[in-house]
Amino acid sequence: MILVTGATGKVGSEAVRLLAAQHHPTRALVRDPSRAPHGDVEIVTGDFDRPDTLDAAMRGIDTVLLVSPAVPAQEIAVIDSAVHHGVTHIVKITSKASADSPVDRRWGQAQIEAHLDATGLAYTLLRSNAYMQNLLALAPMIKRTQGFLMSAGDGQVGMIDAHDVAATAAAVSISPREHAGRSYWLTGPDLITYTDVAKELSDTLGHAVEYRQIPPDEHRAAMIRAGVPEAVATSNAQAFGLIAEGDAAWLSDDVESITGTPPHSLHTFIADHVKAFI
Ligand SMILES: NC(=O)c1ccc[n+]([C@@H]2O[C@H](COP(=O)([O-])OP(=O)(O)OC[C@H]3O[C@@H](n4cnc5c(N)ncnc54)[C@H](OP(=O)(O)O)[C@@H]3O)[C@@H](O)[C@H]2O)c1
């Protein structure tokens, strides 16, 4: 049986939907059962900060699909519980992690990966480029001002629909042995700049959407003024600054080679989510 954590989030909810649709024995870990995914799936209530709830969720599980906001202590608690209960494989959703990254969430991921590696458990890492779903956070500003502030310069991003991350994660979780010890780099089909995003939105919405380029420090201040917690605004601004320098300009065909289906394009993503921007 597969345990999916973060099962109300972007990747987890879609992975559960796909696994349930294939009638693969699946348990979804949620904090709030009223928000649990529907379908042919077992629901377990749990919290990463409460190890007793993780232990209860782990019983009878072979594979864990580990998705979370990637707070090291929380994911390490899940990994330790999995080891304790004889789980045989962890499929971990991660990013372009590195121990010396200036972005705290990236070195946090590196810390979790090092812990996972030290357990000796079989695992697979799914390293994604930026999710297209991040664009939905720009929707309120676009609706209000017909444009958006961004500090990614002309940097290209191999942006991916989180549903393609979920589809890949579901496929790997169903056949984990084939993927043991592998790291995959998940991207969409194209390298995209925020100028491309503005053009795609303009074409789809039928009115001009302006990309207002600002430097990362101004962007950080604007995010804080808009209510983003200071630590998150700092990480976001650092990540956008890195994008401007070409850090996210990478593509791979790992989604298609694992799922057999090409990943969604930006055009399709925006068409699917057009209502959010109106
Ligand atoms: N966003 C990107 O561009 C990007 C790019 C590359 C990699 N990633 C990686 O993607 C992962 C995040 O995936 P996602 O975007 O699908 O996450 P998400 O949509 O933010 O969902 C987070 C999930 O974790 C659950 N959760 C949070 N705190 C919890 C707790 N204390 N106990 C139990 N569950 C808890 C949430 O439950 P509630 O619904 O109850 O809050 C939710 O189901 C991270 O590892 C991140 O590094 C993201």
Ligand as a Chemical Component Dictionary entry (heavy atoms), coordinates in Angstrom:
data_LIG
# 
_chem_comp.id                   LIG 
_chem_comp.type                 NON-POLYMER 
_chem_comp.pdbx_formal_charge   0 
_chem_comp.three_letter_code    LIG 
# 
loop_
_chem_comp_atom.comp_id 
_chem_comp_atom.atom_id 
_chem_comp_atom.alt_atom_id 
_chem_comp_atom.type_symbol 
_chem_comp_atom.charge 
_chem_comp_atom.model_Cartn_x 
_chem_comp_atom.model_Cartn_y 
_chem_comp_atom.model_Cartn_z 
_chem_comp_atom.pdbx_ordinal 
LIG N1  N1  N 0  6.163  25.403 -5.766 1  
LIG C1  C1  C 0  7.170  25.135 -6.582 2  
LIG O1  O1  O 0  7.428  25.836 -7.559 3  
LIG C2  C2  C 0  8.032  23.926 -6.313 4  
LIG C3  C3  C 0  9.068  23.627 -7.202 5  
LIG C4  C4  C 0  9.870  22.507 -6.956 6  
LIG C5  C5  C 0  9.617  21.697 -5.869 7  
LIG N2  N2  N 1  8.598  22.029 -5.025 8  
LIG C6  C6  C 0  8.389  21.150 -3.855 9  
LIG O2  O2  O 0  7.045  20.727 -3.792 10 
LIG C7  C7  C 0  6.749  20.390 -2.421 11 
LIG C8  C8  C 0  5.424  21.026 -2.038 12 
LIG O3  O3  O 0  4.428  20.375 -2.791 13 
LIG P1  P1  P 0  3.007  21.042 -3.039 14 
LIG O4  O4  O 0  3.222  22.349 -3.767 15 
LIG O5  O5  O -1 2.096  20.018 -3.595 16 
LIG O6  O6  O 0  2.579  21.404 -1.555 17 
LIG P2  P2  P 0  1.329  22.286 -1.090 18 
LIG O7  O7  O 0  0.326  22.433 -2.192 19 
LIG O8  O8  O 0  1.881  23.522 -0.437 20 
LIG O9  O9  O 0  0.694  21.339 0.005  21 
LIG C9  C9  C 0  1.332  21.073 1.221  22 
LIG C10 C10 C 0  0.631  19.877 1.832  23 
LIG O10 O10 O 0  1.272  19.575 3.080  24 
LIG C11 C11 C 0  0.262  19.513 4.091  25 
LIG N3  N3  N 0  0.794  19.905 5.391  26 
LIG C12 C12 C 0  1.339  21.101 5.737  27 
LIG N4  N4  N 0  1.712  21.082 7.022  28 
LIG C13 C13 C 0  1.371  19.855 7.510  29 
LIG C14 C14 C 0  1.506  19.225 8.770  30 
LIG N5  N5  N 0  2.051  19.864 9.835  31 
LIG N6  N6  N 0  1.072  17.954 8.903  32 
LIG C15 C15 C 0  0.498  17.305 7.849  33 
LIG N7  N7  N 0  0.345  17.837 6.621  34 
LIG C16 C16 C 0  0.783  19.101 6.459  35 
LIG C17 C17 C 0  -0.806 20.488 3.621  36 
LIG O11 O11 O 0  -1.993 20.207 4.305  37 
LIG P3  P3  P 0  -3.124 21.359 4.565  38 
LIG O12 O12 O 0  -3.950 21.360 3.311  39 
LIG O13 O13 O 0  -3.835 20.851 5.758  40 
LIG O14 O14 O 0  -2.395 22.647 4.785  41 
LIG C18 C18 C 0  -0.854 20.137 2.148  42 
LIG O15 O15 O 0  -1.576 18.960 1.923  43 
LIG C19 C19 C 0  7.922  20.902 -1.586 44 
LIG O16 O16 O 0  8.776  19.828 -1.326 45 
LIG C20 C20 C 0  8.602  21.868 -2.545 46 
LIG O17 O17 O 0  9.989  22.010 -2.288 47 
LIG C21 C21 C 0  7.793  23.099 -5.220 48 
# 
loop_
_chem_comp_bond.comp_id 
_chem_comp_bond.atom_id_1 
_chem_comp_bond.atom_id_2 
_chem_comp_bond.value_order 
_chem_comp_bond.pdbx_ordinal 
LIG N1  C1  SING 1  
LIG C1  O1  DOUB 2  
LIG C1  C2  SING 3  
LIG C2  C3  SING 4  
LIG C2  C21 DOUB 5  
LIG C3  C4  DOUB 6  
LIG C4  C5  SING 7  
LIG C5  N2  DOUB 8  
LIG N2  C6  SING 9  
LIG N2  C21 SING 10 
LIG C6  O2  SING 11 
LIG C6  C20 SING 12 
LIG O2  C7  SING 13 
LIG C7  C8  SING 14 
LIG C7  C19 SING 15 
LIG C8  O3  SING 16 
LIG O3  P1  SING 17 
LIG P1  O4  DOUB 18 
LIG P1  O5  SING 19 
LIG P1  O6  SING 20 
LIG O6  P2  SING 21 
LIG P2  O7  DOUB 22 
LIG P2  O8  SING 23 
LIG P2  O9  SING 24 
LIG O9  C9  SING 25 
LIG C9  C10 SING 26 
LIG C10 O10 SING 27 
LIG C10 C18 SING 28 
LIG O10 C11 SING 29 
LIG C11 N3  SING 30 
LIG C11 C17 SING 31 
LIG N3  C12 SING 32 
LIG N3  C16 SING 33 
LIG C12 N4  DOUB 34 
LIG N4  C13 SING 35 
LIG C13 C14 SING 36 
LIG C13 C16 DOUB 37 
LIG C14 N5  SING 38 
LIG C14 N6  DOUB 39 
LIG N6  C15 SING 40 
LIG C15 N7  DOUB 41 
LIG N7  C16 SING 42 
LIG C17 O11 SING 43 
LIG C17 C18 SING 44 
LIG O11 P3  SING 45 
LIG P3  O12 DOUB 46 
LIG P3  O13 SING 47 
LIG P3  O14 SING 48 
LIG C18 O15 SING 49 
LIG C19 O16 SING 50 
LIG C19 C20 SING 51 
LIG C20 O17 SING 52 
# 
